[in-house]
Amino acid sequence: MKLTRYALTLIATAVLAGCASNVKLDEPAPVQTAQVKPPVSPQPQPSTKPAETAVPTVDLFAQYTQQVADKRVVYFDFDSDVVKEEYRPLIDLHAKRLNANKKAALNLEGHTDERGGREYNLALGQRRAEAVAKSLTLLGVAANQVEAVSFGKERPAAQGTGEEVWAKNRRVELKDK
């Protein structure tokens, strides 16, 4: 038992001796002082920057409105509601205009020639107007900015018969609301 107590005392002494440090806690830490020079302010340089100019605001809506002023009709083939490739730029221009002003809106009025029954032509005119509306919405126009309506054969653009007259009547008119 004495041997164990002696061994424990030796171990405790060794542990405490291993934790010894030569740092003196009673003395203040050394402080070094250094001379700090105030920053040198640079001499003002003559300005080589050009004078600020006001950049004019571009009204894209007005610009596109001017471009589409006389481009407001999409024509269709006989008995078709497929938008022809030649009218894609016109639809694209109207889409840019409507996207530039989210408050602007269009009525898309679908028309047909005089051939066919009244109900059939109303349905065909509606499909034509909806085809143009879908083209516009695919280009980012909000659905609430376009309204598709059909007049069928009730409002012809040209009177008479023959392919030349009928071709003028198969159309969708894009009208501002």
C-alpha positions in Angstrom: 0.0 0.0 0.0 2.9 2.4 0.8 4.4 1.5 -2.6 1.2 2.5 -4.4 1.0 5.7 -2.5 4.6 6.5 -3.3 4.0 5.7 -7.0 1.0 7.9 -7.2 2.9 10.8 -5.6 5.7 10.3 -8.1 3.3 10.3 -11.0 1.5 13.5 -9.7 4.8 15.3 -9.3 5.9 14.3 -12.8 2.6 15.5 -14.3 2.8 18.8 -12.4 6.4 19.3 -13.4 5.5 18.6 -17.1 2.9 21.4 -17.0 5.4 24.0 -15.7 5.9 27.1 -17.8 8.6 29.7 -17.7 6.1 32.6 -18.5 5.9 35.0 -15.6 2.3 35.8 -14.9 3.0 38.6 -12.4 4.9 40.9 -14.9 3.1 43.0 -17.6 3.5 41.9 -21.2 6.1 43.8 -23.2 4.7 46.5 -25.5 6.4 47.8 -28.6 5.7 51.3 -29.8 6.0 52.3 -33.4 5.9 55.6 -35.1 2.9 55.9 -37.5 3.2 58.4 -40.2 0.0 60.2 -41.3 -1.1 59.1 -44.8 0.0 61.4 -47.6 -3.0 62.8 -49.3 -2.6 62.7 -53.1 -2.5 65.9 -55.0 -5.8 66.5 -56.9 -5.3 65.6 -60.5 -6.9 67.5 -63.3 -10.0 65.6 -64.4 -9.7 63.8 -67.7 -13.1 62.3 -67.3 -15.6 63.6 -69.8 -18.5 65.7 -68.5 -21.6 63.6 -67.6 -24.3 63.7 -70.2 -27.9 62.8 -69.8 -28.7 59.6 -71.7 -32.1 60.0 -73.4 -34.8 57.5 -72.5 -36.0 55.3 -75.3 -39.7 54.6 -75.3 -39.7 51.1 -76.9 -43.5 50.9 -76.9 -43.8 54.1 -79.0 -41.0 53.0 -81.3 -42.7 49.6 -81.9 -46.1 51.2 -82.2 -44.8 53.4 -85.0 -43.3 50.4 -86.7 -46.6 48.4 -86.6 -48.8 51.3 -87.6 -49.6 49.9 -91.0 -48.9 46.2 -90.2 -52.0 45.0 -88.5 -53.4 42.2 -90.7 -52.5 38.5 -90.9 -53.9 36.7 -93.9 -54.7 33.0 -94.1 -55.1 30.4 -96.8 -58.5 29.0 -97.7 -60.0 26.9 -94.9 -56.9 27.2 -92.8 -56.0 28.6 -89.4 -52.2 28.1 -89.7 -50.2 31.4 -89.4 -48.1 31.7 -92.6 -44.3 32.1 -92.1 -44.4 35.4 -93.9 -46.4 36.9 -91.0 -44.0 35.8 -88.2 -42.0 39.1 -88.3 -45.3 41.1 -88.0 -46.4 39.0 -85.0 -42.9 39.3 -83.5 -43.0 43.0 -83.7 -46.4 43.2 -82.0 -45.1 40.8 -79.3 -42.2 43.2 -78.7 -44.5 46.1 -78.5 -46.8 44.4 -76.0 -43.9 43.2 -73.9 -42.6 46.7 -73.8 -45.8 47.9 -72.2 -47.7 45.3 -70.1 -50.7 47.6 -69.9 -51.2 47.5 -73.7 -53.7 45.0 -75.2 -55.0 43.8 -78.5 -58.2 42.5 -79.9 -57.6 39.8 -82.5 -60.5 39.8 -84.8 -60.8 36.7 -86.9 -62.6 36.8 -90.4 -63.4 34.5 -93.2 -64.5 34.7 -96.8 -68.2 34.3 -97.8 -67.9 30.6 -98.6 -69.3 28.1 -96.0 -72.0 28.3 -93.4 -72.3 31.0 -90.7 -71.5 28.7 -87.8 -68.5 27.1 -89.6 -67.1 30.5 -90.5 -67.5 31.8 -87.0 -65.6 28.8 -85.7 -62.9 29.2 -88.4 -62.5 32.9 -87.6 -62.1 32.1 -83.9 -59.5 29.5 -84.6 -57.6 32.0 -86.7 -57.7 34.6 -84.0 -56.6 32.1 -81.4 -53.7 31.0 -83.6 -52.4 34.5 -83.7 -53.0 34.8 -79.9 -51.0 31.6 -79.3 -48.2 32.9 -81.4 -48.1 36.1 -79.3 -48.1 34.3 -76.0 -45.3 32.0 -77.1 -43.3 35.2 -77.6 -43.9 36.2 -74.0 -47.1 38.3 -74.3 -49.4 37.8 -71.3 -52.6 36.0 -72.1 -54.6 38.9 -70.6 -53.1 41.3 -73.2 -54.8 39.6 -76.1 -58.4 38.7 -76.8 -59.5 36.5 -79.7 -62.9 37.2 -81.2 -64.5 36.0 -84.5 -66.8 37.8 -86.9 -66.8 35.0 -89.4 -68.0 36.2 -92.8 -70.0 39.1 -91.3 -67.5 41.9 -91.9 -65.8 41.5 -95.2 -62.8 43.7 -96.1 -63.7 43.5 -99.8 -67.0 43.0 -101.6 -67.5 40.6 -104.5 -66.5 37.1 -105.5 -63.4 35.5 -106.8 -60.1 34.4 -105.2 -58.6 37.9 -105.1 -61.6 39.2 -103.0 -61.8 36.1 -100.9 -58.1 36.3 -100.0 -58.5 39.8 -98.6 -61.3 38.6 -96.4 -59.5 35.6 -94.8 -57.7 37.5 -92.1 -57.1 38.4 -88.5 -57.0 42.1 -87.7 -54.8 43.2 -84.7 -56.6 46.2 -83.1 -55.5 48.1 -80.0 -58.0 48.0 -77.1 
